[in-house]
Amino acid sequence: MTPARIGAALLLAAAALPAAAQPQVAGQLKAQQVCAVCHGPQGVSSAPDAPNLAGQPAMYLISQLRHYRSGERRHEVMNVIAKTLSDQDIEAVAAWYAAFRIEAVAPR
Amino acid sequence: MTPARIGAALLLAAAALPAAAQPQVAGQLKAQQVCAVCHGPQGVSSAPDAPNLAGQPAMYLISQLRHYRSGERRHEVMNVIAKTLSDQDIEAVAAWYAAFRIEAVAPR
């Protein structure tokens, strides 16, 4: 499937969902469009200077995206990207990444 | 075991390790002393405003700890904590958390 078709399928799926689940689905779509290039398709980054987002607390993600948008937290790329996000986008993306379950295995 | 005894045991274990593994063990000790209260004993935070550190890329952790130490990135607690860390501490803590293997399970 092309990205556009995946997007359309997600929007159709979102329309069939109860209201509570919709921000998360909208967040998945936005995350694929905006975040995945650097932070990985599953929120696990392969770039050495980009953090993993999967499983991060929503409150943390929301505050950091707002700080990037306002310029309080500085990063060349993130300051530009965050300016394209509405409050609703930020909450949706945060809901999506926070909903991942992560398991951490300590090094031996 | 008390925290002091765990610390002593880790230092003894570190002395017996090859040089390449030592920053990671020093990082584990420092992480337990300094980071675990907010970021969790395994680097998976239970605090809603503190990010998970387990499995984050070392380069990212190093740059953020340096930014907290210099004040470029602002956070009431982290600015104070990072000032107590040497360059060596920062590299060791980053090596420890980066060595975790993480698995992210997407929400259904």
Backbone of each chain as ProteinMPNN parsed JSONL, in Angstrom:
{"seq_chain_A": "MTPARIGAALLLAAAALPAAAQPQVAGQLKAQQVCAVCHGPQGVSSAPDAPNLAGQPAMYLISQLRHYRSGERRHEVMNVIAKTLSDQDIEAVAAWYAAFRIEAVAPR", "coords_chain_A": {"N_chain_A": [[0.849, -1.206, 0.0], [0.449, 2.252, -0.724], [1.749, 5.19, 1.005], [-0.299, 7.135, 1.004], [-2.59, 5.616, 0.651], [-2.476, 4.052, 2.953], [-2.867, 6.051, 4.81], [-5.498, 6.856, 4.12], [-6.851, 4.503, 4.714], [-6.442, 4.377, 7.461], [-7.851, 6.635, 8.291], [-10.445, 5.924, 7.613], [-10.708, 3.72, 9.291], [-10.532, 5.042, 11.714], [-12.907, 6.478, 11.742], [-14.726, 4.544, 12.315], [-14.315, 3.944, 14.918], [-14.777, 4.081, 18.554], [-15.154, 7.279, 20.229], [-13.112, 7.712, 22.161], [-10.864, 6.332, 21.29], [-10.068, 7.65, 19.056], [-8.194, 9.93, 19.069], [-5.774, 8.581, 19.329], [-5.57, 7.083, 16.966], [-5.565, 9.125, 15.058], [-3.194, 10.194, 15.885], [-1.423, 8.176, 15.209], [-1.442, 8.305, 12.43], [-0.463, 10.928, 12.013], [2.03, 10.636, 13.217], [3.244, 8.814, 11.495], [3.464, 10.386, 9.245], [5.054, 12.535, 10.061], [6.922, 12.012, 12.153], [8.156, 9.522, 11.872], [10.301, 9.261, 10.082], [12.721, 10.021, 11.336], [12.416, 8.967, 13.918], [11.736, 6.37, 13.659], [9.54, 3.784, 12.334], [8.117, 2.429, 14.264], [8.479, 3.997, 16.43], [10.902, 3.474, 17.507], [13.987, 4.534, 17.314], [16.412, 4.654, 14.663], [18.332, 6.406, 14.196], [21.269, 7.878, 15.518], [21.133, 10.222, 16.991], [18.54, 10.721, 17.6], [15.876, 10.336, 19.83], [14.204, 7.342, 21.084], [10.686, 7.074, 20.889], [8.533, 5.448, 21.422], [6.428, 4.289, 23.937], [6.995, 6.333, 25.698], [5.996, 8.511, 28.352], [2.858, 10.199, 27.949], [2.512, 12.786, 28.996], [5.115, 13.744, 29.176], [5.898, 13.736, 26.442], [4.083, 15.575, 25.363], [4.794, 17.951, 26.736], [7.431, 18.32, 25.812], [7.106, 18.583, 23.026], [5.626, 20.92, 22.953], [7.53, 22.664, 24.032], [9.492, 22.536, 22.051], [8.024, 23.676, 19.995], [7.599, 26.282, 20.941], [10.159, 27.111, 21.081], [11.536, 27.026, 23.411], [12.851, 24.662, 24.042], [15.618, 23.776, 22.201], [16.257, 22.693, 18.914], [17.444, 22.2, 15.753], [15.962, 20.797, 13.688], [13.64, 19.856, 15.027], [12.445, 22.193, 16.007], [11.411, 23.327, 13.709], [9.667, 21.336, 12.777], [7.85, 21.044, 14.935], [6.468, 23.392, 14.864], [4.598, 22.996, 12.917], [2.616, 21.594, 14.107], [-0.579, 21.35, 15.633], [-2.197, 21.957, 18.849], [-3.917, 19.847, 19.151], [-2.837, 17.943, 17.387], [-0.416, 17.452, 18.712], [-1.288, 16.323, 21.107], [-2.492, 14.038, 20.09], [-0.402, 12.628, 18.802], [1.228, 12.167, 21.013], [-0.485, 10.542, 22.513], [-0.561, 8.312, 20.878], [2.161, 7.324, 20.823], [2.539, 6.916, 23.55], [0.924, 4.787, 24.015], [2.216, 2.503, 23.268], [3.545, -0.572, 24.447], [6.407, -1.132, 26.252], [9.34, -3.135, 26.617], [12.144, -3.56, 28.546], [15.322, -4.898, 28.414], [17.878, -5.556, 30.531], [21.435, -5.055, 30.109], [23.877, -7.701, 30.224]], "CA_chain_A": [[0.0, 0.0, 0.0], [1.174, 3.524, -0.713], [1.469, 5.957, 2.224], [-1.599, 7.821, 0.901], [-3.636, 4.606, 0.884], [-2.434, 3.705, 4.383], [-3.508, 7.183, 5.489], [-6.941, 6.786, 3.89], [-7.366, 3.352, 5.464], [-6.448, 4.733, 8.882], [-8.934, 7.587, 8.526], [-11.688, 5.142, 7.583], [-10.728, 2.924, 10.515], [-10.784, 5.959, 12.829], [-14.311, 6.873, 11.728], [-15.522, 3.434, 12.846], [-13.906, 3.694, 16.299], [-15.365, 4.947, 19.578], [-14.481, 8.58, 20.31], [-11.93, 7.694, 23.025], [-9.721, 5.77, 20.579], [-9.757, 8.422, 17.857], [-6.944, 10.699, 19.101], [-4.66, 7.665, 19.145], [-5.485, 6.738, 15.538], [-5.098, 10.351, 14.4], [-1.787, 10.316, 16.263], [-0.656, 7.191, 14.421], [-1.315, 8.858, 11.078], [0.438, 12.088, 12.082], [3.365, 10.128, 13.549], [3.812, 8.227, 10.272], [3.772, 11.463, 8.294], [5.94, 13.586, 10.559], [7.952, 11.608, 13.127], [8.748, 8.202, 11.63], [11.56, 9.328, 9.32], [13.865, 10.022, 12.26], [12.188, 8.231, 15.167], [11.414, 4.988, 13.345], [8.119, 3.509, 12.083], [7.496, 1.958, 15.514], [8.912, 4.868, 17.524], [12.234, 3.078, 17.975], [14.838, 5.271, 16.388], [17.675, 4.056, 14.23], [19.288, 7.518, 14.126], [21.946, 7.919, 16.818], [20.866, 11.445, 17.75], [17.092, 10.874, 17.787], [15.438, 9.41, 20.89], [13.036, 6.483, 20.925], [9.464, 7.698, 21.407], [7.568, 4.408, 21.823], [6.31, 4.016, 25.368], [7.268, 7.494, 26.552], [4.758, 9.043, 28.96], [2.204, 11.235, 27.137], [2.76, 14.106, 29.579], [6.475, 14.138, 28.782], [5.924, 14.035, 25.003], [3.331, 16.822, 25.148], [5.56, 19.118, 27.203], [8.597, 18.53, 24.961], [6.68, 19.105, 21.721], [5.284, 22.345, 23.169], [8.788, 23.408, 24.21], [10.113, 22.663, 20.728], [7.218, 24.611, 19.208], [7.813, 27.65, 21.44], [11.583, 27.433, 21.008], [12.177, 26.901, 24.733], [13.852, 23.611, 23.823], [16.127, 24.07, 20.875], [16.812, 21.67, 18.024], [17.245, 22.719, 14.397], [14.89, 20.124, 12.954], [12.404, 19.755, 15.814], [11.791, 23.499, 16.112], [10.658, 23.528, 12.473], [8.571, 20.361, 12.711], [6.837, 21.269, 15.976], [5.644, 24.562, 14.483], [3.513, 22.549, 12.03], [1.666, 20.785, 14.885], [-1.562, 22.001, 16.501], [-2.324, 21.329, 20.179], [-4.607, 18.561, 18.937], [-1.831, 17.035, 16.804], [0.558, 17.101, 19.758], [-1.927, 15.379, 22.034], [-2.748, 12.78, 19.38], [0.878, 11.938, 18.621], [1.653, 11.714, 22.346], [-1.354, 9.412, 22.892], [-0.143, 7.162, 20.073], [3.438, 6.76, 21.291], [2.415, 6.484, 24.947], [0.141, 3.546, 24.07], [3.094, 1.339, 23.056], [4.07, -1.25, 25.627], [7.82, -1.443, 25.99], [10.011, -4.051, 27.52], [13.574, -3.233, 28.537], [16.149, -5.997, 28.91], [19.158, -5.009, 30.999], [22.628, -5.724, 29.604], [24.496, -8.629, 31.187]], "C_chain_A": [[0.875, 1.243, 0.0], [0.884, 4.238, 0.613], [0.098, 6.626, 2.182], [-2.751, 6.847, 1.184], [-3.672, 4.179, 2.349], [-3.149, 4.792, 5.178], [-5.018, 7.118, 5.353], [-7.563, 5.648, 4.687], [-7.454, 3.672, 6.948], [-7.595, 5.687, 9.202], [-10.283, 6.875, 8.54], [-11.826, 4.327, 8.864], [-11.087, 3.815, 11.7], [-12.258, 6.312, 12.921], [-15.19, 5.8, 12.36], [-15.25, 3.189, 14.331], [-14.689, 4.538, 17.294], [-14.507, 6.2, 19.768], [-13.17, 8.514, 21.091], [-10.688, 7.218, 22.283], [-9.266, 6.656, 19.43], [-8.482, 9.262, 17.935], [-5.737, 9.819, 18.815], [-4.468, 7.303, 17.672], [-5.033, 7.951, 14.736], [-3.612, 10.541, 14.683], [-0.912, 9.367, 15.482], [-0.399, 7.735, 13.021], [-0.315, 10.015, 11.064], [1.874, 11.627, 12.342], [4.037, 9.533, 12.319], [4.252, 9.31, 9.303], [4.953, 12.31, 8.752], [7.138, 13.053, 11.355], [8.798, 10.417, 12.668], [10.096, 8.252, 10.92], [12.766, 9.267, 10.257], [13.67, 9.098, 13.461], [11.722, 6.796, 14.925], [9.923, 4.746, 13.187], [7.382, 3.014, 13.324], [7.94, 2.801, 16.711], [10.212, 4.429, 18.163], [13.217, 3.565, 16.921], [16.029, 4.453, 15.931], [18.736, 5.136, 14.083], [19.94, 7.71, 15.489], [21.667, 9.183, 17.631], [19.377, 11.701, 17.948], [16.62, 9.877, 18.839], [14.303, 8.499, 20.435], [11.827, 7.186, 21.544], [8.458, 6.667, 21.918], [7.604, 4.215, 23.327], [6.656, 5.184, 26.272], [5.945, 8.012, 27.131], [4.184, 10.194, 28.13], [2.521, 12.629, 27.677], [4.135, 14.641, 29.175], [6.505, 14.541, 27.307], [5.216, 15.353, 24.703], [4.174, 18.024, 25.567], [6.754, 19.381, 26.287], [8.207, 19.086, 23.59], [6.271, 20.576, 21.844], [6.546, 23.189, 23.316], [9.533, 23.57, 22.889], [9.358, 23.706, 19.901], [7.466, 26.056, 19.631], [9.27, 28.084, 21.3], [12.286, 27.336, 22.358], [13.205, 25.774, 24.719], [14.308, 23.734, 22.374], [16.667, 22.85, 20.158], [16.436, 22.085, 16.607], [16.033, 22.123, 13.697], [13.577, 20.179, 13.736], [11.696, 21.098, 15.964], [10.944, 23.775, 14.876], [9.435, 22.605, 12.445], [7.465, 20.69, 13.716], [5.931, 22.449, 15.633], [4.489, 24.166, 13.562], [2.411, 21.829, 12.813], [0.723, 21.66, 15.717], [-1.527, 21.339, 17.878], [-2.931, 19.936, 20.044], [-3.646, 17.523, 18.348], [-0.889, 16.532, 17.89], [-0.048, 16.083, 20.711], [-2.155, 14.017, 21.38], [-1.464, 11.964, 19.211], [1.363, 11.371, 19.96], [0.83, 10.506, 22.788], [-0.93, 8.146, 22.16], [1.145, 6.537, 20.633], [3.336, 6.234, 22.728], [1.697, 5.138, 25.052], [0.983, 2.302, 23.753], [3.467, 0.738, 24.405], [5.541, -1.516, 25.343], [8.38, -2.358, 27.065], [11.501, -3.752, 27.413], [14.336, -4.401, 29.151], [17.525, -5.453, 29.248], [20.325, -5.765, 30.375], [23.211, -6.661, 30.669], [25.902, -8.168, 31.512]], "O_chain_A": [[1.919, 1.277, 0.651], [-0.108, 3.933, 1.274], [-0.596, 6.684, 3.198], [-3.733, 7.185, 1.846], [-4.742, 3.97, 2.92], [-3.926, 4.508, 6.089], [-5.744, 7.297, 6.331], [-8.645, 5.788, 5.258], [-8.415, 3.291, 7.618], [-8.235, 5.571, 10.248], [-11.15, 7.174, 9.361], [-12.905, 4.247, 9.451], [-11.845, 3.412, 12.582], [-12.81, 6.434, 14.015], [-16.267, 6.097, 12.878], [-15.88, 2.324, 14.94], [-15.211, 5.593, 16.934], [-13.304, 6.192, 19.506], [-12.208, 9.19, 20.725], [-9.577, 7.645, 22.6], [-8.186, 6.44, 18.879], [-7.74, 9.312, 16.954], [-4.793, 10.242, 18.147], [-3.338, 7.226, 17.189], [-4.208, 7.824, 13.832], [-2.862, 10.996, 13.819], [0.217, 9.706, 15.129], [0.71, 7.64, 12.495], [0.568, 10.072, 10.208], [2.819, 12.161, 11.76], [5.237, 9.712, 12.11], [5.273, 9.18, 8.627], [5.759, 12.752, 7.934], [8.243, 13.584, 11.241], [9.975, 10.3, 13.009], [10.942, 7.383, 11.132], [13.723, 8.538, 9.993], [14.631, 8.516, 13.965], [11.358, 6.089, 15.865], [9.116, 5.419, 13.83], [6.164, 3.161, 13.426], [7.8, 2.383, 17.86], [10.596, 4.93, 19.22], [13.26, 3.065, 15.796], [16.589, 3.663, 16.691], [19.909, 4.828, 13.87], [19.251, 7.707, 16.509], [21.935, 9.214, 18.832], [18.988, 12.774, 18.409], [16.935, 8.69, 18.747], [13.543, 8.834, 19.527], [11.938, 7.816, 22.597], [7.619, 6.988, 22.76], [8.664, 4.006, 23.917], [6.616, 5.046, 27.494], [4.906, 7.954, 26.474], [4.925, 11.059, 27.662], [2.771, 13.552, 26.902], [4.296, 15.824, 28.875], [7.077, 15.574, 26.96], [5.688, 16.15, 23.892], [4.258, 19.008, 24.832], [7.066, 20.538, 26.006], [8.893, 19.955, 23.052], [6.538, 21.378, 20.948], [6.623, 24.298, 22.787], [10.135, 24.614, 22.634], [9.965, 24.514, 19.199], [7.536, 26.951, 18.788], [9.583, 29.271, 21.387], [13.497, 27.54, 22.443], [14.284, 25.896, 25.299], [13.497, 23.788, 21.449], [17.437, 22.071, 20.72], [15.263, 22.296, 16.298], [15.183, 22.847, 13.179], [12.53, 20.508, 13.179], [10.468, 21.138, 16.041], [9.881, 24.387, 14.976], [8.324, 23.031, 12.132], [6.281, 20.622, 13.384], [4.776, 22.501, 16.056], [3.514, 24.907, 13.435], [1.376, 21.488, 12.24], [1.157, 22.582, 16.408], [-0.906, 20.291, 18.055], [-2.526, 18.988, 20.716], [-3.646, 16.364, 18.764], [-0.602, 15.338, 17.976], [0.598, 15.102, 21.079], [-2.029, 12.977, 22.026], [-1.45, 10.757, 19.451], [1.845, 10.241, 20.029], [1.367, 9.56, 23.366], [-0.933, 7.053, 22.727], [1.187, 5.333, 20.884], [3.966, 5.235, 23.078], [1.837, 4.431, 26.05], [0.522, 1.177, 23.946], [3.678, 1.458, 25.381], [5.879, -2.071, 24.298], [7.964, -2.353, 28.224], [12.051, -3.698, 26.313], [14.036, -4.838, 30.262], [18.245, -4.956, 28.382], [20.23, -6.969, 30.137], [23.051, -6.429, 31.868], [26.595, -8.809, 32.303]]}, "seq_chain_B": "MTPARIGAALLLAAAALPAAAQPQVAGQLKAQQVCAVCHGPQGVSSAPDAPNLAGQPAMYLISQLRHYRSGERRHEVMNVIAKTLSDQDIEAVAAWYAAFRIEAVAPR", "coords_chain_B": {"N_chain_B": [[20.218, -6.722, 50.052], [21.897, -3.728, 51.017], [21.853, -0.417, 49.5], [24.491, 0.609, 49.606], [26.014, -1.697, 49.815], [25.353, -2.946, 47.435], [26.516, -1.139, 45.704], [29.241, -1.445, 46.431], [29.615, -4.099, 45.683], [29.232, -3.883, 42.932], [31.42, -2.289, 42.245], [33.526, -3.986, 42.862], [32.966, -6.02, 41.043], [33.334, -4.589, 38.696], [36.08, -4.171, 38.737], [37.037, -6.604, 38.031], [36.479, -6.827, 35.386], [37.02, -6.674, 31.759], [38.603, -3.767, 30.259], [36.938, -2.478, 28.355], [34.324, -2.942, 29.158], [34.07, -1.541, 31.475], [33.185, 1.294, 31.628], [30.457, 0.995, 31.292], [29.668, -0.458, 33.57], [30.407, 1.307, 35.604], [28.65, 3.253, 34.866], [26.237, 2.004, 35.426], [26.262, 1.942, 38.211], [26.357, 4.716, 38.813], [23.966, 5.472, 37.622], [22.112, 4.145, 39.227], [22.488, 5.548, 41.578], [21.835, 8.169, 40.926], [19.941, 8.541, 38.824], [17.85, 6.701, 38.963], [15.747, 7.173, 40.774], [13.809, 8.868, 39.599], [13.725, 7.96, 36.945], [13.367, 5.276, 37.038], [14.391, 1.962, 38.165], [15.224, 0.298, 36.127], [15.514, 2.016, 34.081], [13.083, 2.536, 32.993], [10.632, 4.679, 33.292], [8.39, 5.537, 35.97], [7.287, 7.853, 36.574], [5.151, 10.417, 35.375], [6.185, 12.609, 34.069], [8.765, 12.131, 33.45], [11.132, 10.894, 31.17], [11.549, 7.579, 29.716], [14.693, 5.974, 29.855], [16.071, 3.69, 29.177], [17.614, 1.98, 26.567], [17.878, 4.196, 24.96], [19.679, 6.001, 22.424], [23.214, 6.331, 22.914], [24.534, 8.652, 22.023], [22.499, 10.552, 21.94], [21.729, 10.658, 24.676], [24.106, 11.588, 25.839], [24.37, 14.134, 24.635], [22.071, 15.418, 25.606], [22.425, 15.363, 28.406], [24.688, 16.946, 28.619], [23.6, 19.345, 27.662], [21.715, 19.854, 29.658], [23.48, 20.232, 31.768], [24.88, 22.525, 30.983], [22.828, 24.279, 30.927], [21.559, 24.868, 28.612], [19.439, 23.225, 27.833], [16.525, 23.347, 29.682], [15.48, 22.376, 32.89], [14.153, 22.189, 36.02], [14.959, 20.193, 37.969], [16.754, 18.515, 36.547], [18.774, 20.278, 35.702], [20.14, 20.795, 38.052], [20.99, 18.233, 38.843], [22.577, 17.394, 36.655], [24.756, 19.048, 36.842], [26.307, 17.842, 38.729], [27.617, 15.873, 37.436], [30.49, 14.523, 35.869], [32.27, 14.671, 32.68], [33.058, 12.075, 32.205], [31.302, 10.626, 33.865], [28.901, 11.191, 32.538], [29.296, 9.959, 30.069], [29.524, 7.332, 30.928], [27.035, 6.764, 32.138], [25.377, 7.092, 29.933], [26.353, 5.022, 28.307], [25.558, 2.829, 29.794], [22.669, 2.97, 29.823], [22.19, 2.902, 27.081], [22.879, 0.358, 26.456], [20.796, -1.312, 27.071], [18.423, -3.575, 25.725], [15.579, -2.886, 23.912], [12.123, -3.592, 23.44], [9.391, -2.766, 21.534], [5.94, -2.805, 21.632], [3.346, -2.298, 19.511], [0.248, -0.508, 20.012], [-3.007, -2.043, 19.764]], "CA_chain_B": [[21.465, -5.931, 50.123], [21.712, -2.277, 51.095], [22.427, 0.265, 48.325], [25.954, 0.727, 49.753], [26.603, -3.007, 49.514], [25.211, -3.161, 45.983], [27.555, -0.297, 45.108], [30.544, -2.074, 46.659], [29.654, -5.311, 44.865], [29.404, -3.466, 41.533], [32.791, -1.814, 42.07], [34.364, -5.187, 42.834], [32.697, -6.685, 39.764], [33.935, -3.771, 37.642], [37.535, -4.348, 38.771], [37.346, -7.895, 37.421], [36.026, -6.828, 33.986], [37.913, -6.047, 30.78], [38.499, -2.304, 30.252], [35.851, -1.991, 27.505], [33.042, -3.057, 29.849], [34.055, -0.786, 32.733], [32.327, 2.484, 31.664], [29.072, 0.563, 31.431], [29.438, -0.835, 34.968], [30.442, 2.577, 36.341], [27.396, 3.912, 34.514], [25.142, 1.351, 36.146], [26.348, 2.417, 39.592], [25.966, 6.126, 38.831], [22.538, 5.533, 37.279], [21.35, 3.741, 40.418], [22.599, 6.584, 42.601], [21.437, 9.517, 40.51], [18.85, 8.62, 37.839], [16.794, 5.69, 39.139], [14.599, 7.657, 41.561], [12.759, 9.375, 38.691], [13.688, 7.266, 35.646], [13.13, 3.851, 37.263], [15.597, 1.157, 38.382], [15.633, -0.289, 34.841], [15.451, 3.056, 33.055], [11.704, 2.701, 32.519], [10.113, 5.612, 34.272], [6.993, 5.442, 36.388], [6.83, 9.24, 36.727], [4.553, 10.803, 34.091], [6.906, 13.695, 33.397], [10.169, 11.736, 33.256], [11.195, 9.942, 30.057], [12.301, 6.324, 29.802], [16.063, 6.117, 29.359], [16.567, 2.392, 28.711], [17.635, 1.773, 25.124], [18.087, 5.423, 24.176], [21.027, 6.047, 21.843], [24.204, 6.984, 23.781], [24.821, 10.003, 21.535], [21.391, 11.407, 22.379], [21.809, 10.843, 26.13], [25.267, 12.435, 26.13], [24.116, 15.53, 24.258], [21.054, 16.009, 26.488], [23.004, 15.597, 29.733], [25.551, 18.139, 28.493], [22.729, 20.526, 27.555], [21.172, 20.126, 30.998], [24.572, 20.727, 32.612], [25.216, 23.898, 30.582], [21.635, 25.115, 31.047], [20.927, 25.069, 27.296], [18.109, 22.612, 28.009], [16.148, 23.728, 31.032], [14.565, 21.594, 33.719], [14.519, 22.505, 37.413], [15.675, 19.113, 38.652], [17.867, 18.002, 35.74], [19.876, 21.239, 35.674], [20.895, 20.611, 39.303], [21.62, 16.901, 38.831], [23.611, 17.284, 35.611], [25.953, 19.784, 37.29], [27.121, 16.96, 39.581], [28.191, 14.814, 36.595], [31.668, 14.8, 35.032], [32.154, 14.125, 31.318], [33.202, 10.624, 32.324], [30.02, 10.146, 34.409], [27.873, 11.3, 31.496], [29.545, 8.905, 29.075], [29.277, 6.032, 31.551], [25.583, 6.599, 32.299], [24.829, 6.919, 28.587], [26.728, 3.67, 27.853], [24.714, 1.875, 30.539], [21.276, 2.962, 29.344], [22.166, 2.542, 25.66], [23.124, -1.084, 26.313], [19.54, -2.063, 27.221], [17.694, -3.937, 24.515], [14.164, -2.648, 24.167], [11.163, -4.109, 22.481], [8.193, -1.929, 21.582], [4.766, -3.47, 21.088], [2.38, -1.272, 19.106], [-1.12, -0.7, 20.494], [-3.921, -2.604, 18.769]], "C_chain_B": [[21.134, -4.443, 50.223], [22.287, -1.643, 49.832], [23.946, 0.358, 48.409], [26.638, -0.593, 49.393], [26.492, -3.329, 48.023], [26.298, -2.375, 45.252], [28.923, -0.948, 45.222], [30.696, -3.314, 45.777], [29.885, -4.961, 43.392], [30.831, -3.009, 41.277], [33.758, -2.995, 42.006], [34.21, -5.91, 41.501], [33.382, -5.93, 38.627], [35.442, -4.013, 37.562], [37.947, -5.625, 38.057], [37.039, -7.927, 35.919], [37.095, -6.287, 33.045], [37.608, -4.558, 30.667], [37.276, -1.817, 29.473], [34.519, -2.005, 28.227], [32.945, -2.134, 31.049], [33.198, 0.485, 32.716], [30.869, 2.108, 31.9], [28.741, 0.212, 32.887], [29.471, 0.404, 35.852], [29.142, 3.338, 36.09], [26.215, 3.32, 35.252], [25.094, 1.854, 37.586], [25.861, 3.862, 39.692], [24.471, 6.271, 38.555], [21.678, 5.163, 38.488], [21.341, 4.849, 41.464], [21.837, 7.849, 42.215], [20.134, 9.537, 39.698], [17.612, 7.816, 38.233], [15.562, 6.205, 39.862], [13.47, 8.112, 40.635], [12.606, 8.521, 37.427], [13.555, 5.75, 35.791], [14.411, 3.05, 37.388], [16.113, 0.5, 37.098], [15.548, 0.735, 33.705], [14.096, 3.187, 32.395], [10.961, 3.451, 33.618], [8.685, 5.281, 34.685], [6.433, 6.844, 36.61], [6.315, 9.754, 35.383], [5.3, 11.909, 33.361], [8.385, 13.374, 33.192], [10.236, 10.696, 32.141], [11.887, 8.635, 30.445], [13.69, 6.555, 29.214], [16.605, 4.818, 28.769], [16.492, 2.317, 27.189], [17.776, 3.038, 24.302], [19.516, 5.429, 23.616], [21.987, 6.832, 22.743], [24.452, 8.425, 23.342], [23.748, 10.996, 21.988], [21.491, 11.695, 23.871], [22.967, 11.77, 26.5], [24.955, 13.894, 25.805], [23.094, 16.168, 25.198], [21.603, 16.277, 27.882], [23.944, 16.804, 29.704], [24.715, 19.408, 28.415], [22.091, 20.869, 28.899], [22.262, 20.748, 31.876], [24.91, 22.176, 32.285], [24.032, 24.846, 30.757], [20.969, 25.382, 29.704], [19.547, 24.413, 27.257], [17.718, 22.806, 29.465], [15.164, 22.759, 31.675], [15.049, 21.738, 35.153], [15.404, 21.438, 38.057], [16.926, 18.705, 37.857], [19.041, 18.988, 35.669], [20.762, 21.099, 36.915], [21.669, 19.287, 39.253], [22.785, 16.848, 37.838], [24.896, 18.012, 36.01], [26.855, 18.918, 38.181], [27.877, 15.917, 38.748], [29.405, 15.308, 35.811], [31.394, 14.295, 33.61], [32.182, 12.603, 31.344], [31.907, 9.991, 32.86], [28.958, 10.105, 33.31], [28.051, 10.188, 30.467], [29.224, 7.522, 29.641], [27.781, 5.761, 31.688], [24.936, 6.348, 30.936], [25.131, 5.515, 28.058], [25.846, 2.621, 28.517], [23.305, 1.821, 29.954], [21.189, 2.526, 27.869], [22.314, 1.031, 25.459], [21.875, -1.932, 26.559], [18.981, -2.394, 25.836], [16.233, -3.626, 24.798], [13.306, -3.21, 23.035], [9.896, -3.269, 22.641], [7.047, -2.681, 20.913], [3.711, -2.416, 20.803], [1.009, -1.561, 19.7], [-1.997, -1.283, 19.385], [-5.041, -1.627, 18.479]], "O_chain_B": [[20.198, -3.963, 49.583], [23.117, -2.254, 49.16], [24.627, 0.202, 47.395], [27.692, -0.61, 48.758], [27.403, -3.902, 47.427], [26.917, -2.871, 44.311], [29.677, -1.004, 44.251], [31.756, -3.555, 45.201], [30.633, -5.644, 42.692], [31.398, -3.298, 40.223], [34.69, -3.004, 41.201], [35.191, -6.354, 40.905], [33.938, -6.538, 37.713], [36.016, -4.055, 36.474], [39.06, -5.728, 37.541], [37.304, -8.927, 35.252], [37.973, -5.534, 33.466], [36.488, -4.129, 30.944], [36.638, -0.846, 29.881], [33.661, -1.169, 27.946], [31.858, -1.951, 31.596], [32.523, 0.75, 33.711], [30.14, 2.802, 32.608], [27.662, 0.546, 33.378], [28.648, 0.538, 36.758], [28.605, 3.985, 36.989], [25.301, 4.038, 35.658], [24.024, 2.155, 38.114], [25.049, 4.189, 40.558], [23.794, 7.09, 39.176], [20.647, 5.786, 38.742], [20.341, 5.072, 42.146], [21.264, 8.521, 43.072], [19.316, 10.443, 39.861], [16.484, 8.178, 37.897], [14.452, 5.738, 39.606], [12.307, 7.779, 40.863], [11.503, 8.373, 36.901], [13.619, 5.02, 34.802], [15.422, 3.41, 36.786], [17.298, 0.184, 36.993], [15.516, 0.375, 32.528], [13.956, 3.855, 31.371], [10.706, 2.931, 34.704], [7.879, 4.814, 33.881], [5.229, 7.003, 36.813], [6.967, 9.554, 34.358], [5.079, 12.127, 32.169], [9.166, 14.244, 32.805], [9.484, 9.722, 32.159], [12.697, 8.591, 31.372], [13.842, 7.242, 28.203], [17.514, 4.854, 27.94], [15.441, 2.559, 26.596], [17.793, 2.975, 23.073], [20.442, 4.928, 24.252], [21.62, 7.879, 23.276], [24.569, 9.32, 24.179], [24.049, 12.127, 22.369], [21.354, 12.843, 24.292], [22.827, 12.631, 27.369], [25.241, 14.786, 26.603], [23.234, 17.338, 25.553], [21.287, 17.304, 28.483], [23.988, 17.588, 30.653], [25.06, 20.425, 29.018], [21.943, 22.043, 29.237], [21.997, 21.679, 32.636], [25.193, 22.969, 33.183], [24.199, 26.065, 30.739], [19.932, 26.044, 29.649], [18.599, 24.98, 26.712], [18.481, 22.474, 30.373], [14.156, 22.379, 31.079], [16.204, 21.448, 35.464], [16.458, 21.741, 38.615], [18.013, 18.567, 38.419], [20.192, 18.56, 35.582], [21.98, 21.263, 36.839], [22.854, 19.238, 39.582], [23.851, 16.317, 38.151], [25.987, 17.643, 35.576], [28.031, 19.23, 38.363], [28.686, 15.162, 39.288], [29.365, 16.361, 35.175], [30.416, 13.586, 33.369], [31.446, 11.933, 30.619], [31.47, 8.95, 32.369], [28.221, 9.129, 33.167], [27.082, 9.556, 30.047], [28.719, 6.652, 28.932], [27.314, 4.662, 31.39], [24.057, 5.496, 30.804], [24.274, 4.887, 27.436], [25.438, 1.647, 27.885], [22.809, 0.743, 29.626], [20.231, 1.865, 27.467], [21.923, 0.494, 24.422], [21.881, -3.133, 26.291], [19.061, -1.59, 24.907], [15.698, -4.057, 25.82], [13.708, -3.284, 21.874], [9.396, -3.088, 23.751], [7.167, -3.135, 19.775], [3.238, -1.729, 21.708], [0.64, -2.722, 19.875], [-1.751, -1.04, 18.204], [-5.917, -1.917, 17.664]]}, "name": "protein", "num_of_chains": 2, "seq": "MTPARIGAALLLAAAALPAAAQPQVAGQLKAQQVCAVCHGPQGVSSAPDAPNLAGQPAMYLISQLRHYRSGERRHEVMNVIAKTLSDQDIEAVAAWYAAFRIEAVAPRMTPARIGAALLLAAAALPAAAQPQVAGQLKAQQVCAVCHGPQGVSSAPDAPNLAGQPAMYLISQLRHYRSGERRHEVMNVIAKTLSDQDIEAVAAWYAAFRIEAVAPR"}
